[in-house]
Amino acid sequence: MAAAEAEDGQLSPRASLSHGKPLHPGTANRPTLQTYADEAILIDEDVDYAAKVADKRPLPTVVVQDMSGEMELLPVKSAMSSRRPRSPSTYIPDDPDFVPPPSGKRRMSRDVTPRRKQISFMDERRGKTPPKRSSRGRRSVSQSSTDSYSSASYSGSSSEEDDVSPREKHQTNAKGFSDFCVKNIRQAAFGRREIEIAEQEMPGLMALRKRASGDKPLQGAKIAGCTHLTAQAAVLIETLVACGASVRWCACNIYSTQNEVAAALAEAGYPIFAWRGETEDDFWWCIEKSISNEGWQPNMILDDGGDLTHVMFKKHPHMFGMIKGIVEESVTGVHRLYQLSKSGKLTVPAMNVNDSVTKQKFDNLYSCRESVLDALKRTTDIMFGGKHVVVCGYGEVGKGCCSALRGLGAIVCVTEIDPICALQASMEGFKVVTLNEVIRQVDVVITASGNKNVVTRDHLDRMKTGCVVCNMGHSNTEIDVDSLRTPELTWEKVRSQVDHVLWPDGKRIILLAEGRLVNLSCSSVPSFVVSITAATQALALIELFNAPAGRYKQDVYLLPKKMDEYVASLHLPAFDAHLTELSDEQARYLGIGKAGPFKPNYYRY
């Protein structure tokens, strides 16, 4: 309502007539209501009447009703009276989107005699709601978690579309292609722009695309992919296609998909099955769609988390036996592969990209160092100076998180099971503690261990009110979120991917992304470091697909050191970095080739 009366008969202090003009804390720019003996007039004291007339712009208007019930629509200036007001009061807008009707004079009558003076707008009297601005091109922080939540993410869509599951829609792209399932294919243009922005920040992957697209090293490869479906992943997908591969793709996380990017890929003719805010059932359905299709048999897998590999191994063993190679980039997925290998059930060679130097040092460390702050700032608006933060795990991800948080003045402590990592944390000046020691005092809890039940219900019960809880590890098992879904606790959605969990005594904690990967669920990651990881993945696929029989057995392999160095070299030109070349004598002295590899496999960077 643009104007509403409170129960005590006073006008509600929330509404406006000032063309969306921002109101200031001071009273000088506030519209004021002056009540006269027989009429109520709203006066905007900040209106330059002469300028409005000179520019021929619509004048602010007001409906004036006298005691006889007669009403007329007048410009504010014309409605002013020299009679002395009896009781001025402040009137602040309720609907900031209200646009006053054009100036003019119109008389009306009402049968009911008002008991007190009131102001109403023409749209209300006609039974219409004031016009609203379109949401296209802007994002509200109160949208549901099904909307994209990256700063470069377009999420404008109608509420009717949001209520309909993509699985129930029949969508086609401009060429009539329909083998996809995305949120809204009409967002494709916005997604294409995001992909173009990502390409500018992914020089290494684009250089690889340019060098390899002529040779088509993946000609004949049919890749089933399950990764975070972001603009950076789209650059990887299109690079693989440029190298000759055909793909079918789904998302490895129900909250990390950028809907507009998925739409752009579908518009380009790629079978994409992903949208933000999938249910668990949707998640597994999308994986099935990316695996099985009539006339299409995958022979390569690119996985992030091991879910697609697990489904194919369990439900499609005949298809799994025809796979030439698996590339896995997460701790969780690699752990599953090693378990299969140890039990003798892994029947195809697999490449462990997660433990490659370029992935560990750049994606896990440098990327997380930036993205953890981005996610926390976007979701909570928290100031870190002086805050007590505990980071569970001091691997590469934990190191990046600790470094970033300390840089902003946070008091950081670490929990660890590994004495080597614990010693590293201590040497860096971080106090190593157990979670039970500090759980009652900390302001922020961040998990980054790759384990399960790191933060239990007992820990959650003992946290102080307002504590922020989030996860930077791949799996959503680190925080025992399921234990919070009980009748005695209340969940309140604050904004996209932010929930308050309330205890009966009034205590509340702030849970981000329901315990899932917070940086990709609530923000985005730097495209440059994703370029490093994506180039590593692409090279691993090329290596496994083209390897002669017998080079790789049914086991898990690390990426060859030579490939790690090649990926790094692809990105050096972006920094105008120049490598020093070894002389023949120096190379002989070190016992290595002039072109590398420059370090043995056991070297720790």
Secondary structure, DSSP 8 states (H G I E B T S, - for coil): --S-B-TTSSB-S----STT----SSSTTS-EEEE-SSBEEEE-TT--HHHHHHHT----EEEEEBTTS-EEEEEHHHH---S--S--EE---S-TT-----S---EE--SS--SS-----HHHHTT--------TT---TTS-TTS--STT------HHHHHS-GGG-----TT-----B-S-GGGHHHHHHHHHHHHHT-HHHHHHHHHHTTT-TTTT-EEEEEE--SHHHHHHHHHHHHTT-EEEEEESSSS---HHHHHHHHHTT--EE--TT--HHHHHHHHHHHH-BTTB---EEEESSSHHHHHHHHH-HHHHTT--EEEE-SHHHHHHHHHHHHTT---S-EEE-TTSHHIIIIIIIIIHHHHHHHHHHHHH----TT-EEEEE--SHHHHHHHHHHHHTT-EEEEE-S-HHHHHHHHHTT-EE--HHHHTTT-SEEEE-SS-SSSB-HHHHHHS-TT-EEEE-SSSTTSB-GGGG-STTSEEEEEETTEEEEE-TTS-EEEEEGGGSBHHHHHS---HHHHHHHHHHHHHHHHHHHH--TTSS-SSEEE--HHHHHHHHHHHGGGGT-------HHHHHHHTS-TTS--S-TT---
